[in-house]
């Protein structure tokens, strides 16, 4: 019986999924939208968002009673350049 191979996302892929989710919502989003977009649990999302904030790719802001996460200029540049690298790699059959 063959074992099914399950691929796991790298930390970089998770970061890009989070950043893309924020970008798709106009550059800022609440945690619920991001967790659905990045397919993460709340705890894992918050851990990764904390790391993205430390890296300067995301900023946390208050809008009334709600917390939103906003893509910084640095975060926007990172995700757009990553997409270019990803497409370049895929042209050679490499998937990142």
Secondary structure, 3 states (H helix, E strand, C coil): CCCCCCCCCCHHHHHHHHHHHHHHCCCEEEHHHHHHHHCCCHHHHHHHHHHHHHCCCEEEEEECCEEEEEECHHHHHHHHHHHHHHHHHHHCCCCC
